[in-house]
Amino acid sequence: KFQLALDKENYKLLAVAFIIVVVGFILMIGGGSDDPQVFNEAVYGFQRITLAPLVVLFGFLFAIYAIMKKPKVDKEKE
C-alpha cells in the first residue's frame, strides 16, 4: 500500500500555512506611485512594514508546526 510521508491532517495544516503566507504577501502589495518622479509615503505604512512581515513569519512558523505535528493514534488500528 502506498503511504504518504505525512498524515492527511498535516497536509491540511500545510495548506492553511500556505494560505497565511500568501495573505501576508498580498498585504505587502501596493503603496507605490504611478509617476516614478513622485514619492508616495504609503510605502512605509504599518500594513506593509509591520503587519505583513509578521503574518508571513507566522505562516512559516505554522508550516513548521504542521510538518512536526504527530498524527493521532487510533486505538482501533492497534
Secondary structure as the mmCIF struct_conf table of DSSP 4:
data_model
#
loop_
_struct_conf.conf_type_id
_struct_conf.id
_struct_conf.beg_label_comp_id
_struct_conf.beg_label_asym_id
_struct_conf.beg_label_seq_id
_struct_conf.end_label_comp_id
_struct_conf.end_label_asym_id
_struct_conf.end_label_seq_id
BEND BEND1 ALA A 5 LEU A 6
HELX_RH_AL_P HELX_RH_AL_P1 LYS A 8 LEU A 27
TURN_TY1_P TURN_TY1_P1 MET A 28 MET A 28
BEND BEND2 ASP A 34 ASP A 35
TURN_TY1_P TURN_TY1_P2 PRO A 36 GLN A 37
BEND BEND3 VAL A 38 VAL A 38
HELX_RH_3T_P HELX_RH_3T_P1 GLU A 41 TYR A 44
BEND BEND4 GLY A 45 GLY A 45
HELX_RH_AL_P HELX_RH_AL_P2 PHE A 46 PHE A 46
HELX_RH_PI_P HELX_RH_PI_P1 GLN A 47 LEU A 51
HELX_RH_AL_P HELX_RH_AL_P3 ALA A 52 MET A 68
HELX_LH_PP_P HELX_LH_PP_P1 LYS A 69 ASP A 74
TURN_TY1_P TURN_TY1_P3 LYS A 75 LYS A 77
#
